């Protein structure tokens, strides 16, 4: 039995517990005080006690293991909680740092926005100051140019002719004043570009006449300086989208610079055309440009060797701006060695165009559907209106049509999104034509020419008005005038116009008025053959004078030529009211109408409310 107990203990509990149980079994078996108890009962009791003790040990051991496991889990949980607290503290620290960083970033954004606004305001003020100063310079310089031009070119308007030596000096004054006037115009153009007011107005033109016009204007100046003028321009150049005035201005500036910086040799103007671009080069044999100056020739007010040749340092800056607005490039190349000269190259890329012939013909192609979303046709006889659409239409290309045949041809060949009819006196014929799915938008556009038609004036001239400009305007009248009336609040301008008019063949009498009311009073007893009128005057402006003239049957036939400064164009345009109507052969679906109205609502501004708030 003892052996059995030992074996059980060994199998169940292991060696340590087996020895302990065997000892207890022997003690219970042989040392029990109850002698009368039989041995087999003692043996049974011993086995029961041993197994009971063994069972208790097993339970106790399991309990200890469970407690130990629970203790370990508790320690692990405590450690995890401590780690979580530590991580939470770190996270809170990071959140705090992130919040501070966000606050600093927001503060930096505010400071950056303030700095940007301050920079924009400074730029605007600089541009406004430059424009104001330029305008202040323009008035006296225009008078100097105007009077000196009369003395040089029309000395007969004066009772006593000037001696030749005086006329020579006056010519020097005139040429210097013209140069100064050009510099002031450059400053004004730069200020307008920086303020975002000056941009190119592209139209579909043949570049050859533009290049030749600049060449012919500079030919005398180049040859009078003893230089050879070499011209190599192909006659066959495809039409391009460009601003003819600005391109001519660029070429004149490049040719003028080449002439000023060339003492011997010559100046060349060459053009090269391929399928993608028009390349125009102005080459001289002058002193060249040093390597240190090459990278700065297009900077504002930068002048290389300005002490020798003069200049404003703005011409090349303007040229670069105008060429880049044509999506082109202008480059300079020079070895910096006298005699090898300098080469300026202008590169103008060709753009996909549609041209309209004067006579309609049947379309021979059908454009891809995507082209329809890119083009619309503008029908108006006024080029300024077409240029306006081209300037402000960002997502669609405006195609010009100045006749009914051109409009019909473009609609049939290009299949545009819409036909915009701005010509009010031609719209009835167009509206009777079936244009299929092309929508027809009728919107007589407020413009200077339309305003002139509505006001009944003969012409509009922007100051400074030269003798040539005024003479051309007078020649366009139905009959040659014998008498003229000048109405302007600036006495010097009145005197200048009077001098110019007295030099016009046929005019023998010029009356002067220094306000609108004075001009009206003078015409009550003296009827002039033509009136030169300023729009912006303090007492009665030019619009009121025109209304009074048109209201009087006796004064209504008198032709009126408007002559006003920059800024009067806006007032003239505002006098012509614009409106809008849209139609399509099959009409519009309800959803299309809602979208059209919604788009118009997004663009409309309640002017009276906004202006009242402001």
C-alpha positions as CSV (number, residue, x, y, z in Angstrom):
1,X,0.0,0.0,0.0
2,X,2.9,2.2,0.8
3,X,4.3,1.5,-2.6
4,X,0.9,2.3,-4.1
5,X,0.8,5.6,-2.4
6,X,4.3,6.4,-3.5
7,X,3.5,5.5,-7.1
8,X,0.4,7.6,-7.1
9,X,2.2,10.5,-5.6
10,X,5.0,10.1,-8.2
11,X,2.6,10.0,-11.1
12,X,0.5,12.9,-9.9
13,X,2.6,15.3,-8.0
14,X,6.2,14.6,-8.8
15,X,9.2,13.5,-6.7
16,X,9.0,16.2,-4.0
17,X,5.4,15.6,-3.2
18,X,5.8,11.8,-3.5
19,X,8.4,11.7,-0.7
20,X,6.2,14.0,1.5
21,X,3.1,11.9,1.0
22,X,5.0,8.6,1.7
23,X,6.2,9.9,5.0
24,X,2.7,11.0,6.1
25,X,1.3,7.6,5.0
26,X,3.9,5.7,7.1
27,X,3.2,7.9,10.2
28,X,-0.5,7.4,9.9
29,X,-0.1,3.7,9.4
30,X,2.4,2.8,12.2
31,X,2.2,5.6,14.7
32,X,-1.5,5.9,15.2
33,X,-2.5,5.7,18.9
34,X,-5.6,3.6,18.2
35,X,-4.2,0.0,18.5
36,X,-7.6,-1.6,18.4
37,X,-8.2,-0.3,14.9
38,X,-7.3,-2.9,12.4
39,X,-4.4,-2.5,10.2
40,X,-6.5,-2.5,7.0
41,X,-8.6,0.4,8.3
42,X,-5.5,2.3,9.1
43,X,-4.2,1.7,5.7
44,X,-7.5,2.8,4.2
45,X,-7.5,6.0,6.3
46,X,-3.9,6.7,5.4
47,X,-4.8,6.3,1.7
48,X,-7.8,8.6,2.0
49,X,-5.9,11.2,4.0
50,X,-3.1,11.0,1.5
51,X,-5.4,11.5,-1.4
52,X,-7.3,14.2,0.4
53,X,-4.1,16.0,1.1
54,X,-3.0,15.4,-2.5
55,X,-6.3,16.8,-3.9
56,X,-5.9,19.9,-1.6
57,X,-2.4,20.4,-2.8
58,X,-3.5,20.2,-6.4
59,X,-6.3,22.7,-5.8
60,X,-4.0,25.0,-3.9
61,X,-1.4,24.8,-6.6
62,X,-4.0,25.7,-9.3
63,X,-5.1,28.5,-7.1
64,X,-1.6,29.7,-6.7
65,X,-1.0,29.5,-10.5
66,X,-4.3,31.4,-11.1
67,X,-3.3,34.0,-8.5
68,X,0.2,34.3,-10.0
69,X,-1.3,34.6,-13.5
70,X,-3.8,37.2,-12.2
71,X,-0.9,39.1,-10.5
72,X,1.1,39.0,-13.7
73,X,-1.9,40.3,-15.7
74,X,-2.4,43.0,-13.1
75,X,1.2,44.1,-13.4
76,X,0.9,44.0,-17.2
77,X,-2.3,46.1,-17.0
78,X,-0.6,48.5,-14.6
79,X,2.4,48.8,-17.0
80,X,0.1,49.3,-20.0
81,X,-1.9,51.9,-18.1
82,X,1.4,53.7,-17.2
83,X,2.5,53.5,-20.8
84,X,-0.9,54.8,-22.0
85,X,-0.6,57.6,-19.5
86,X,2.8,58.4,-20.8
87,X,1.7,58.2,-24.4
88,X,-1.3,60.3,-23.6
89,X,0.9,62.9,-22.0
90,X,3.2,62.8,-25.1
91,X,0.1,63.1,-27.3
92,X,-1.2,66.0,-25.4
93,X,2.2,67.6,-25.7
94,X,2.2,67.0,-29.4
95,X,-1.3,68.3,-29.7
96,X,-0.3,71.4,-27.8
97,X,2.7,71.8,-30.1
98,X,0.6,71.2,-33.2
99,X,-2.0,73.7,-32.0
100,X,0.8,76.3,-31.4
101,X,2.2,75.5,-34.8
102,X,-1.2,75.9,-36.4
103,X,-1.7,79.2,-34.6
104,X,1.7,80.3,-35.7
105,X,0.9,79.2,-39.3
106,X,-2.4,81.0,-39.2
107,X,-0.6,84.1,-37.9
108,X,2.0,83.7,-40.6
109,X,-0.8,83.5,-43.2
110,X,-2.4,86.6,-41.8
111,X,1.0,88.4,-41.9
112,X,1.6,87.1,-45.4
113,X,-1.9,88.3,-46.5
114,X,-1.2,91.7,-45.0
115,X,2.2,91.8,-46.7
116,X,0.6,90.8,-50.0
117,X,-2.1,93.4,-49.6
118,X,0.5,96.0,-48.7
119,X,2.6,95.0,-51.7
120,X,-0.4,95.2,-54.0
121,X,-1.4,98.5,-52.6
122,X,2.1,99.8,-52.9
123,X,2.2,98.6,-56.5
124,X,-1.2,100.1,-57.2
125,X,-0.1,103.4,-55.7
126,X,3.1,103.4,-57.6
127,X,1.2,102.7,-60.8
128,X,-1.4,105.3,-60.0
129,X,1.4,107.8,-59.1
130,X,3.2,107.1,-62.3
131,X,0.0,107.4,-64.3
132,X,-1.0,110.7,-62.6
133,X,2.5,112.1,-63.0
134,X,2.6,111.1,-66.6
135,X,-0.8,112.7,-67.2
136,X,0.4,115.9,-65.5
137,X,3.5,115.8,-67.8
138,X,1.4,115.1,-70.8
139,X,-0.6,118.2,-70.8
140,X,2.3,120.7,-71.0
141,X,4.3,118.5,-73.3
142,X,1.4,118.1,-75.6
143,X,1.1,121.9,-75.8
144,X,4.8,122.2,-76.5
145,X,4.6,119.6,-79.3
146,X,1.5,121.1,-80.7
147,X,2.6,124.7,-80.9
148,X,6.1,123.8,-82.1
149,X,4.6,121.5,-84.8
150,X,2.5,124.4,-86.0
151,X,5.5,126.8,-86.1
152,X,7.6,124.2,-88.0
153,X,5.1,122.8,-90.4
154,X,2.5,125.6,-90.8
155,X,4.3,128.9,-90.2
156,X,1.8,130.7,-92.5
157,X,-0.8,130.8,-89.7
158,X,1.3,133.6,-88.1
159,X,1.2,137.1,-89.5
160,X,5.0,137.5,-89.4
161,X,7.1,134.5,-90.5
162,X,9.9,133.5,-88.2
163,X,13.5,133.9,-89.4
164,X,15.1,130.6,-90.6
165,X,17.4,130.5,-87.6
166,X,14.5,130.6,-85.3
167,X,12.6,128.0,-87.2
168,X,15.7,125.7,-86.9
169,X,15.7,126.2,-83.1
170,X,12.0,125.6,-83.0
171,X,12.4,122.4,-84.9
172,X,15.0,121.2,-82.3
173,X,12.5,122.0,-79.6
174,X,9.8,120.1,-81.5
175,X,11.9,117.0,-82.0
176,X,13.1,117.1,-78.4
177,X,9.5,117.5,-77.1
178,X,8.4,114.6,-79.3
179,X,11.2,112.4,-77.8
180,X,10.1,113.5,-74.3
181,X,6.5,112.8,-75.2
182,X,7.5,109.3,-76.2
183,X,9.3,108.7,-72.9
184,X,6.3,109.8,-71.0
185,X,4.1,107.5,-73.0
186,X,6.5,104.6,-72.1
187,X,6.2,105.4,-68.4
188,X,2.4,105.5,-68.7
189,X,2.4,102.2,-70.5
190,X,4.5,100.5,-67.9
191,X,2.3,101.8,-65.1
192,X,-0.8,100.6,-66.9
193,X,0.8,97.1,-67.5
194,X,1.7,96.8,-63.8
195,X,-1.8,97.9,-62.8
196,X,-3.3,95.3,-65.3
197,X,-5.0,98.0,-67.4
198,X,-2.9,97.5,-70.6
199,X,-3.1,94.4,-72.7
200,X,-2.8,93.4,-76.3
201,X,-5.9,93.2,-78.4
202,X,-5.4,90.6,-81.1
203,X,-7.0,90.5,-84.5
204,X,-6.5,88.4,-87.5
205,X,-4.1,90.4,-89.7
206,X,-1.4,90.0,-92.3
207,X,2.0,90.7,-90.6
208,X,3.7,91.9,-93.8
209,X,2.0,95.4,-93.9
210,X,2.7,95.8,-90.1
211,X,6.4,95.1,-90.6
212,X,6.7,97.3,-93.7
213,X,4.9,100.1,-92.0
214,X,7.5,100.1,-89.2
215,X,10.3,99.8,-91.7
216,X,9.1,102.7,-93.8
217,X,8.7,104.9,-90.7
218,X,12.3,104.3,-89.7
219,X,13.9,104.3,-93.1
220,X,14.6,108.1,-93.3
221,X,16.0,108.1,-89.7
222,X,18.4,105.3,-90.5
223,X,19.6,106.6,-93.8
224,X,19.9,110.2,-92.5
225,X,22.4,108.8,-90.0
226,X,24.6,107.5,-92.8
227,X,23.6,103.9,-92.3
228,X,22.6,101.3,-94.8
229,X,19.1,99.8,-94.3
230,X,18.8,96.2,-95.4
231,X,15.2,94.9,-95.6
232,X,14.5,91.2,-96.2
233,X,10.8,90.5,-95.5
234,X,8.9,87.9,-97.5
235,X,5.7,89.2,-99.0
236,X,3.8,85.9,-98.4
237,X,3.2,85.7,-94.7
238,X,0.1,83.8,-93.3
239,X,-2.4,85.8,-91.3
240,X,-1.8,85.8,-87.5
241,X,-3.6,86.8,-84.4
242,X,-1.7,89.8,-83.2
243,X,-2.1,93.4,-82.0
244,X,-0.8,95.4,-85.0
245,X,-0.3,98.5,-82.9
246,X,1.8,96.8,-80.3
247,X,3.9,94.8,-82.8
248,X,4.6,97.9,-84.7
249,X,5.6,99.6,-81.5
250,X,8.0,96.8,-80.7
251,X,9.6,96.9,-84.1
252,X,9.9,100.7,-84.0
253,X,11.6,100.5,-80.7
254,X,14.1,97.8,-81.8
255,X,14.9,99.7,-85.0
256,X,15.3,103.0,-83.1
257,X,17.7,101.4,-80.6
258,X,19.7,99.8,-83.4
259,X,20.0,103.2,-85.1
260,X,21.0,105.0,-81.9
261,X,23.7,102.5,-81.1
262,X,25.2,102.2,-84.6
263,X,27.7,104.7,-85.9
264,X,28.9,103.0,-89.0
265,X,27.7,100.1,-91.1
266,X,24.0,99.5,-91.2
267,X,20.8,98.1,-89.8
268,X,18.9,95.0,-91.1
269,X,15.3,94.0,-90.7
270,X,14.7,90.3,-91.6
271,X,11.7,88.0,-91.3
272,X,11.6,84.2,-91.5
273,X,8.4,82.1,-91.7
274,X,7.8,78.4,-91.2
275,X,4.7,76.3,-90.3
276,X,4.9,77.2,-86.6
277,X,6.2,80.7,-86.2
278,X,7.1,84.1,-87.6
279,X,10.6,85.1,-86.7
280,X,11.6,88.8,-87.0
281,X,15.2,89.9,-86.5
282,X,16.7,93.4,-86.1
283,X,20.5,93.3,-86.7
284,X,22.9,96.2,-86.4
285,X,26.7,96.7,-86.7
286,X,27.0,98.9,-83.7
287,X,29.0,98.7,-80.5
288,X,27.3,95.6,-79.2
289,X,26.2,94.8,-75.7
290,X,28.6,93.7,-73.0
291,X,28.1,90.2,-71.5
292,X,27.4,91.7,-68.1
293,X,24.5,93.7,-69.5
294,X,22.9,91.0,-71.6
295,X,20.8,89.5,-68.8
296,X,19.5,93.0,-67.8
297,X,18.6,94.7,-71.0
298,X,14.9,93.8,-70.5
299,X,14.8,95.2,-66.9
300,X,12.9,98.3,-66.1
301,X,15.0,101.5,-66.3
302,X,18.2,99.5,-67.0
303,X,20.4,101.3,-69.5
304,X,23.7,100.0,-71.0
305,X,26.0,103.0,-71.7
306,X,23.1,105.4,-71.0
307,X,25.5,108.3,-70.6
308,X,26.4,108.0,-74.2
309,X,23.1,107.4,-75.9
310,X,20.3,108.3,-73.5
311,X,16.9,106.7,-73.5
312,X,14.4,105.8,-70.8
313,X,15.3,102.2,-70.2
314,X,11.7,101.2,-70.7
315,X,11.4,100.4,-74.4
316,X,12.8,96.9,-74.2
317,X,10.8,96.2,-71.1
318,X,7.6,97.2,-72.9
319,X,8.6,95.2,-75.9
320,X,9.1,92.0,-73.9
321,X,5.7,92.5,-72.2
322,X,3.9,92.9,-75.5
323,X,5.6,89.9,-77.1
324,X,5.0,87.6,-74.1
325,X,1.3,88.7,-74.2
326,X,1.3,87.3,-77.8
327,X,2.7,84.0,-76.3
328,X,5.9,84.8,-78.1
329,X,9.6,85.3,-77.1
330,X,12.1,88.0,-77.6
331,X,15.9,87.3,-77.4
332,X,19.1,89.2,-77.7
333,X,22.5,88.1,-79.0
334,X,25.7,90.1,-78.9
335,X,29.4,89.5,-78.8
336,X,30.0,92.8,-77.1
337,X,32.6,93.7,-79.7
338,X,32.3,97.0,-81.7
339,X,31.4,96.4,-85.3
340,X,29.8,93.0,-84.7
341,X,26.7,94.6,-83.3
342,X,23.6,93.1,-81.7
343,X,20.7,91.0,-82.9
344,X,17.3,91.1,-81.4
345,X,14.9,88.3,-82.4
346,X,11.1,88.3,-82.0
347,X,9.4,84.9,-82.3
348,X,5.6,84.9,-82.8
349,X,3.8,81.5,-82.9
350,X,1.0,80.8,-85.3
351,X,-2.3,79.9,-83.8
352,X,-5.1,77.9,-85.4
353,X,-7.4,80.4,-87.2
354,X,-10.5,80.5,-89.3
355,X,-10.7,83.2,-91.9
356,X,-13.8,84.5,-93.6
357,X,-13.7,85.6,-97.3
358,X,-15.7,88.5,-98.5
359,X,-18.1,86.2,-100.4
360,X,-19.8,83.1,-99.0
361,X,-19.2,79.7,-100.4
362,X,-20.3,76.2,-99.6
363,X,-18.4,74.5,-96.8
364,X,-16.0,71.7,-97.8
365,X,-15.3,70.3,-94.4
366,X,-17.1,69.6,-91.1
367,X,-15.0,70.6,-88.1
368,X,-14.7,68.3,-85.1
369,X,-17.3,68.7,-82.4
370,X,-14.7,70.0,-80.0
371,X,-14.1,73.0,-82.2
372,X,-17.7,74.1,-81.8
373,X,-17.1,74.6,-78.1
374,X,-14.1,76.9,-78.8
375,X,-15.5,79.4,-81.3
376,X,-18.2,82.0,-81.6
377,X,-18.8,84.6,-84.3
378,X,-19.0,88.3,-83.5
379,X,-20.8,90.3,-86.2
380,X,-20.2,94.0,-85.9
381,X,-18.7,96.6,-88.3
382,X,-16.8,98.3,-85.4
383,X,-13.4,96.6,-84.9
384,X,-13.3,97.9,-81.3
385,X,-16.3,95.8,-80.4
386,X,-14.7,92.7,-81.9
387,X,-11.5,93.4,-80.0
388,X,-13.5,93.8,-76.8
389,X,-14.9,90.3,-77.2
390,X,-11.5,88.9,-78.0
391,X,-9.9,90.6,-75.0
392,X,-12.4,89.3,-72.4
393,X,-13.4,85.9,-73.8
394,X,-11.1,83.5,-72.0
395,X,-12.6,80.1,-72.9
396,X,-13.8,80.8,-76.4
397,X,-12.2,82.3,-79.5
398,X,-14.1,85.2,-81.1
399,X,-14.1,85.2,-84.9
400,X,-14.7,88.5,-86.6
401,X,-17.4,89.1,-89.2
402,X,-17.9,92.7,-90.4
403,X,-20.4,91.8,-93.2
404,X,-23.4,89.6,-93.5
405,X,-21.5,87.3,-96.0
406,X,-18.6,86.8,-93.6
407,X,-21.0,86.0,-90.8
408,X,-22.9,83.5,-92.9
409,X,-19.7,81.8,-94.1
410,X,-18.2,81.4,-90.7
411,X,-21.4,79.9,-89.2
412,X,-21.6,77.4,-92.1
413,X,-18.0,76.4,-91.9
414,X,-16.9,76.6,-88.3
415,X,-20.3,75.6,-86.8
416,X,-19.7,77.9,-83.8
417,X,-21.4,77.8,-80.4
418,X,-23.2,81.1,-81.0
419,X,-23.5,84.0,-83.4
420,X,-23.2,87.3,-81.5
421,X,-24.8,90.1,-83.4
422,X,-23.6,93.4,-82.1
423,X,-24.3,95.4,-85.2
424,X,-27.8,96.9,-84.5
425,X,-28.5,98.1,-88.1
426,X,-27.7,94.6,-89.6
427,X,-29.4,92.3,-87.2
428,X,-32.8,92.0,-89.0
429,X,-31.3,90.3,-92.0
430,X,-29.4,87.9,-89.9
431,X,-32.4,87.0,-87.7
432,X,-34.4,86.1,-90.8
433,X,-31.7,83.5,-91.6
434,X,-31.8,79.9,-90.5
435,X,-28.6,79.1,-88.6
436,X,-29.6,75.6,-87.5
437,X,-28.3,74.7,-84.0
438,X,-26.2,77.8,-83.6
439,X,-27.7,80.1,-81.1
440,X,-28.1,83.8,-82.1
441,X,-27.3,86.3,-79.4
442,X,-28.4,89.9,-80.1
443,X,-26.5,92.4,-78.0
444,X,-25.9,95.9,-79.4
445,X,-22.6,96.6,-77.6
446,X,-22.0,100.0,-76.0
447,X,-18.9,101.3,-77.8
448,X,-17.3,104.6,-78.7
449,X,-18.5,104.3,-82.3
450,X,-22.1,103.4,-81.4
451,X,-22.1,106.2,-78.8
452,X,-21.0,108.6,-81.6
453,X,-23.8,107.3,-83.8
454,X,-26.4,107.7,-81.0
455,X,-25.1,111.2,-80.1
456,X,-24.8,112.2,-83.8
457,X,-21.2,113.4,-83.7
458,X,-18.9,113.2,-86.6
459,X,-15.7,112.0,-85.0
460,X,-13.9,111.4,-81.7
461,X,-10.2,112.3,-81.1
462,X,-8.2,111.5,-78.1
463,X,-5.7,114.1,-76.8
464,X,-3.0,114.8,-77.7
465,X,-4.5,115.8,-81.0
466,X,-1.9,116.5,-83.7
467,X,-2.4,118.7,-86.7
468,X,-2.5,115.7,-89.0
469,X,-5.2,114.0,-86.9
470,X,-7.5,117.1,-86.8
471,X,-7.0,117.8,-90.5
472,X,-7.9,114.2,-91.4
473,X,-11.1,114.5,-89.3
474,X,-12.0,117.7,-91.1
475,X,-11.4,116.2,-94.5
476,X,-13.9,113.5,-93.7
477,X,-16.8,116.0,-93.3
478,X,-19.4,116.3,-96.0
479,X,-18.2,119.8,-96.9
480,X,-15.2,121.9,-96.2
481,X,-15.9,124.2,-93.2
482,X,-15.2,128.0,-93.4
483,X,-15.8,128.7,-89.7
484,X,-15.1,126.7,-86.6
485,X,-15.9,126.9,-82.9
486,X,-13.6,125.4,-80.2
487,X,-15.2,124.7,-76.8
488,X,-12.7,123.6,-74.1
489,X,-12.1,124.6,-70.4
490,X,-8.3,124.7,-71.0
491,X,-7.4,128.1,-72.5
492,X,-4.1,126.7,-73.9
493,X,-5.8,123.8,-75.6
494,X,-8.3,126.3,-77.1
495,X,-5.4,128.4,-78.4
496,X,-3.7,125.4,-79.8
497,X,-6.8,124.1,-81.7
498,X,-7.4,127.6,-83.0
499,X,-3.8,127.8,-84.4
500,X,-4.3,124.3,-86.0
501,X,-7.7,125.2,-87.5
502,X,-6.4,128.5,-89.0
503,X,-3.8,126.5,-90.9
504,X,-6.5,124.3,-92.5
505,X,-7.3,125.3,-96.1
506,X,-10.8,126.9,-96.2
507,X,-11.2,127.9,-92.6
508,X,-10.9,131.7,-92.2
509,X,-12.7,132.2,-88.9
510,X,-12.3,130.4,-85.5
511,X,-14.4,131.3,-82.5
512,X,-13.3,130.3,-79.0
513,X,-15.3,129.4,-75.9
514,X,-14.0,128.3,-72.6
515,X,-17.0,126.6,-71.2
516,X,-20.1,124.7,-72.4
517,X,-22.4,127.6,-71.5
518,X,-20.2,130.1,-73.3
519,X,-20.2,128.0,-76.4
520,X,-24.0,127.6,-76.4
521,X,-24.4,131.3,-75.9
522,X,-22.0,132.1,-78.8
523,X,-23.9,129.8,-81.2
524,X,-27.1,131.6,-80.5
525,X,-26.0,134.4,-82.8
526,X,-23.1,132.8,-84.7
527,X,-23.5,129.4,-86.5
528,X,-20.1,127.7,-87.1
529,X,-19.6,125.1,-89.8
530,X,-17.9,122.7,-87.3
531,X,-17.6,122.5,-83.5
532,X,-14.5,121.1,-81.7
533,X,-15.9,120.0,-78.3
534,X,-14.3,118.7,-75.1
535,X,-16.4,116.1,-73.3
536,X,-15.2,116.7,-69.7
537,X,-15.9,120.3,-68.6
538,X,-16.8,121.6,-65.2
539,X,-20.0,123.7,-65.8
540,X,-21.8,122.0,-68.7
541,X,-20.1,118.9,-70.0
542,X,-19.9,117.9,-73.6
543,X,-22.9,115.6,-73.4
544,X,-25.2,118.4,-72.3
545,X,-23.9,120.6,-75.1
546,X,-24.6,117.9,-77.6
547,X,-28.2,117.5,-76.3
548,X,-28.8,121.2,-76.5
549,X,-27.5,121.3,-80.1
550,X,-29.6,118.3,-81.2
551,X,-32.7,119.8,-79.6
552,X,-32.4,123.0,-81.6
553,X,-33.4,122.6,-85.3
554,X,-31.0,125.4,-86.3
555,X,-28.0,123.9,-84.5
556,X,-28.7,120.2,-85.2
557,X,-27.0,120.0,-88.7
558,X,-23.7,121.4,-87.3
559,X,-21.0,118.6,-87.3
560,X,-19.3,118.0,-84.0
561,X,-15.8,116.6,-83.5
562,X,-15.1,115.4,-79.9
563,X,-11.6,116.0,-78.6
564,X,-11.0,114.9,-75.1
565,X,-8.3,113.4,-72.9
566,X,-7.8,109.8,-71.8
567,X,-10.6,108.7,-69.5
568,X,-13.4,110.3,-71.5
569,X,-13.8,107.0,-73.5
570,X,-15.5,105.4,-70.6
571,X,-17.9,108.2,-70.2
572,X,-18.6,108.2,-73.9
573,X,-19.2,104.4,-73.9
574,X,-21.5,104.6,-70.9
575,X,-23.8,106.9,-72.9
576,X,-24.7,104.0,-75.2
577,X,-27.0,101.5,-73.4
578,X,-26.5,97.8,-74.1
579,X,-29.0,95.0,-74.0
580,X,-29.1,91.2,-74.6
581,X,-31.5,88.7,-76.2
582,X,-30.9,85.0,-77.2
583,X,-32.7,82.9,-79.7
584,X,-32.4,79.5,-81.4
585,X,-34.3,77.9,-84.3
586,X,-35.6,74.9,-82.2
587,X,-35.9,77.0,-79.0
588,X,-34.5,76.1,-75.6
589,X,-35.4,73.2,-73.3
590,X,-36.5,74.2,-69.8
591,X,-33.3,73.0,-68.2
592,X,-31.3,75.0,-70.8
593,X,-33.3,78.2,-70.0
594,X,-32.7,77.7,-66.2
595,X,-29.0,77.2,-66.7
596,X,-28.9,80.3,-68.9
597,X,-30.7,82.4,-66.4
598,X,-28.6,81.0,-63.5
599,X,-25.4,81.9,-65.4
600,X,-26.7,85.4,-66.1
601,X,-27.7,85.8,-62.4
602,X,-24.2,84.9,-61.3
603,X,-22.8,87.6,-63.5
604,X,-25.3,90.4,-62.8
605,X,-24.5,92.8,-60.0
606,X,-27.2,95.0,-58.3
607,X,-25.4,98.2,-59.0
608,X,-27.7,100.5,-57.1
609,X,-27.6,98.4,-54.0
610,X,-23.8,97.9,-54.1
611,X,-23.2,101.6,-54.8
612,X,-25.6,102.6,-52.0
613,X,-23.7,100.4,-49.6
614,X,-20.4,101.7,-50.7
